[in-house]
Amino acid sequence: MLSDGKVETFKKVQSILISQPKPERSPYFDLGDKYGLKIDFRKFIQVEPVSSKDFRKTRIKPDEFTSIVFTSRNAITHFFRICEDYRIKMPQETKYFCLSKAVADYLQKFIVYRKRKVFYGKRTVQDLKPSLMKFKDSEKFLLPCSNLGAKNVSDFLTDNEFDWTEGMMYQTVSSDLSDLSDVTYDILVFFSPLGIKSLYENFPDFKQNETRIAVFGKATQKEVEDRGLTANIMAPQPGVPSMTSAIENYLQKSNVD
């Protein structure tokens, strides 16, 4: 069943475009070998730095904050890039709050890691709530972010009346896909609403026609449907945790000899 309630006809698939950078290893390669497919990778969105000149206009000085909240590796990279451009060395006593252990581990590339000043959760700001609340009244918080913000975190800090400031240090923008204007694929694979937006920024007159669209996550599916498109392949679902497994389930029906 398709996202619009219609019945899928399962036309044969020969080519797939994954809207991500090409990895060194990937289960998509195995799919390509198994079903004789052409599988290409292309990032539809990219991260660009906010220049030090533009950031200076915000009048935010990183070393005036005693605690930094990091939501991603990009936030860490661009925070310390700004610090380097400003010739700022963050004080040893600065506290860092990271949404996940993976983000906290990445922080080790930039600071001498000590557990007493690095706190992390499992995935969300709610995981960090006990640690954050301990310092609510004694710390001044900075939230490095992109042009998309970090709504869940900013809402939490505002609702709990933290002394905090948002600092936009990088931007997520659409990649230039103009070289694909005359290229067609049987399946386009998307992992975020931003990928769909990039598709339309590059090709405003895009028509789905016989192209199948694979989506990961409810937000991506909603963006597809809001554009009047049909999501043919959806993940995750019960028993289908990954995009590759969802695509293979489709191929088992579409590419039957």
C-alpha positions in Angstrom: 0.0 0.0 0.0 1.3 3.5 -1.0 1.3 6.5 1.3 -1.8 7.8 -0.5 -3.7 4.6 -0.1 -3.3 3.4 -3.7 -2.0 -0.1 -4.6 1.7 -0.3 -5.7 2.3 -1.8 -9.2 6.0 -2.7 -8.5 7.6 -1.8 -11.8 11.1 -3.1 -12.3 14.0 -1.1 -10.8 17.3 -0.6 -12.5 18.7 2.6 -10.8 18.6 4.2 -7.4 19.9 7.6 -6.2 20.7 7.9 -2.5 20.6 11.5 -1.2 23.7 11.1 0.9 27.4 11.3 0.4 29.0 8.2 -1.0 30.4 6.0 1.9 33.4 3.7 1.7 31.2 0.8 2.6 27.5 0.4 2.6 24.8 -2.3 2.5 23.5 -0.4 -0.6 26.5 -1.8 -2.5 25.3 -5.3 -1.6 21.9 -4.5 -2.9 23.3 -3.2 -6.2 25.4 -6.4 -6.7 22.5 -8.7 -5.7 20.0 -7.1 -8.0 22.2 -5.8 -10.8 21.4 -2.2 -10.0 23.1 1.1 -10.7 23.3 2.8 -7.3 24.6 6.4 -7.1 25.1 8.7 -4.0 24.7 12.4 -4.0 24.3 14.7 -1.0 21.2 16.9 -1.5 22.1 19.2 1.5 25.4 20.6 2.8 26.7 22.5 5.8 28.3 25.8 5.3 30.0 27.9 7.9 28.8 31.3 9.1 31.8 33.6 8.5 33.6 35.1 11.5 32.7 38.5 10.0 29.0 37.7 10.0 29.1 36.0 13.4 30.8 39.1 14.9 27.7 41.1 14.1 25.8 39.0 16.7 28.1 40.4 19.4 28.3 36.9 21.0 31.6 36.1 22.6 32.0 32.4 23.3 34.2 32.8 26.3 31.6 34.9 28.1 29.6 31.7 28.6 30.3 29.2 31.3 28.3 26.3 29.8 28.0 25.2 26.1 25.2 22.9 24.9 26.1 20.8 21.8 23.4 19.1 19.7 25.7 17.6 17.0 29.3 17.2 15.8 28.7 20.1 13.4 27.9 22.3 16.3 31.2 21.4 18.0 33.2 21.8 14.8 31.9 25.3 14.1 32.0 26.5 17.7 35.7 25.8 18.0 36.2 27.2 14.5 34.7 30.5 15.7 36.9 30.3 18.8 40.0 29.8 16.7 39.1 32.7 14.4 38.6 34.9 17.5 41.8 33.6 19.1 39.7 32.5 22.0 40.8 29.7 24.3 37.9 28.4 26.4 38.6 28.3 30.2 39.3 24.9 31.7 36.3 25.2 34.0 33.8 25.5 31.1 31.1 22.9 31.2 29.9 21.1 28.1 26.5 19.4 27.7 26.1 17.0 24.8 22.9 15.3 23.6 24.6 11.9 23.1 27.8 10.1 23.9 28.8 10.1 20.3 28.7 13.9 20.4 30.6 14.0 23.7 33.2 11.6 22.3 33.7 14.0 19.3 34.4 16.8 21.8 37.7 15.1 22.7 39.2 16.3 19.5 39.0 19.9 20.8 39.4 19.8 24.6 41.1 17.8 27.3 38.3 15.5 28.2 37.4 15.4 31.9 34.2 13.8 33.1 33.7 16.4 35.7 32.9 19.1 33.1 31.4 17.0 30.2 27.8 15.7 30.5 25.9 13.7 28.0 22.5 12.0 27.5 21.3 9.2 25.4 19.7 11.2 22.6 17.4 14.0 23.7 17.6 17.1 25.9 15.3 15.4 28.4 18.1 12.9 29.0 20.3 15.8 30.1 17.7 17.5 32.2 19.0 16.3 35.6 22.5 17.5 34.8 21.3 20.8 33.3 19.0 21.6 36.2 21.9 21.3 38.7 23.5 24.4 37.1 20.4 26.3 36.0 21.0 29.2 38.4 24.8 29.4 38.4 25.7 29.1 34.7 25.3 31.1 31.5 24.6 28.8 28.6 25.4 29.1 24.9 23.6 26.9 22.3 25.6 26.8 19.0 23.3 25.9 16.1 22.5 26.2 12.4 20.0 28.3 10.6 17.5 25.6 11.4 17.9 26.1 15.1 17.5 23.3 17.7 13.9 23.7 18.7 13.6 21.0 21.3 16.6 22.3 23.2 15.8 26.0 22.9 12.2 25.3 24.1 13.6 23.3 27.1 16.0 26.1 28.0 13.3 28.8 27.6 10.6 26.9 29.5 12.9 26.2 32.4 14.1 29.8 32.5 17.8 29.2 31.9 20.1 32.1 31.2 20.9 31.2 27.6 21.7 32.5 24.1 21.4 30.9 20.7 24.4 31.3 18.4 24.0 30.5 14.7 27.5 29.3 13.6 26.7 27.3 10.5 24.0 26.8 7.9 22.3 23.8 6.3 21.7 24.7 2.6 20.6 22.9 -0.6 23.4 21.4 -2.8 23.7 22.4 -6.4 22.2 19.4 -8.3 22.0 21.1 -11.7 24.1 18.5 -13.4 21.4 15.9 -12.7 18.8 17.8 -14.8 18.9 15.3 -17.6 19.4 12.2 -15.4 16.6 10.0 -14.2 16.4 7.3 -11.6 13.8 4.6 -10.8 14.1 5.3 -7.1 15.0 8.5 -5.2 15.9 7.9 -1.5 15.4 10.7 1.1 16.2 10.8 4.8 14.9 14.2 5.8 12.5 16.9 4.7 15.5 19.0 3.7 16.3 16.6 1.0 12.9 17.0 -0.6 13.2 20.8 -0.3 16.5 20.7 -2.0 15.0 18.6 -4.8 12.4 21.4 -5.5 14.9 24.2 -5.0 17.0 22.6 -7.8 14.1 21.4 -9.9 10.9 23.5 -9.2 9.0 21.7 -12.0 9.8 18.2 -10.7 7.2 15.6 -11.6 7.2 12.1 -10.0 5.8 10.3 -13.0 7.1 6.7 -12.7 9.9 7.5 -10.2 9.5 5.7 -6.9 10.3 7.7 -3.8 11.7 6.1 -0.6 11.5 8.0 2.6 12.9 7.5 6.1 10.9 8.8 9.0 7.5 10.4 9.4 8.7 13.9 8.9 10.2 13.0 5.5 7.0 11.2 4.5 4.9 14.2 5.4 7.1 16.5 3.3 6.7 14.2 0.4 2.9 14.1 0.7 2.7 17.9 1.3 4.4 18.3 -2.1 1.7 16.1 -3.7 4.1 13.2 -4.2 3.7 9.5 -3.4 5.9 7.7 -0.9 6.3 4.2 -2.4 8.8 2.9 0.1 8.8 3.8 3.8 11.0 3.0 6.7 11.2 2.4 9.6 8.2 0.1 10.0 7.5 -3.0 12.1 10.0 -5.6 10.9 11.6 -3.1 8.6 14.1 -1.1 10.7 16.3 0.2 7.9 16.0 1.9 4.5 18.0 -0.9 2.9 15.6 -3.6 4.2 12.6 -1.5 3.0 14.1 -1.2 -0.5 15.0 -4.9 -0.6 11.4 -5.8 0.3 10.3 -3.7 -2.7 12.9 -5.2 -5.0 11.8 -8.7 -4.1 8.5 -7.8 -5.7 9.5 -5.4 -8.5 12.5 -7.3 -9.9 11.1 -10.8 -10.0 12.0 -12.4 -13.4 
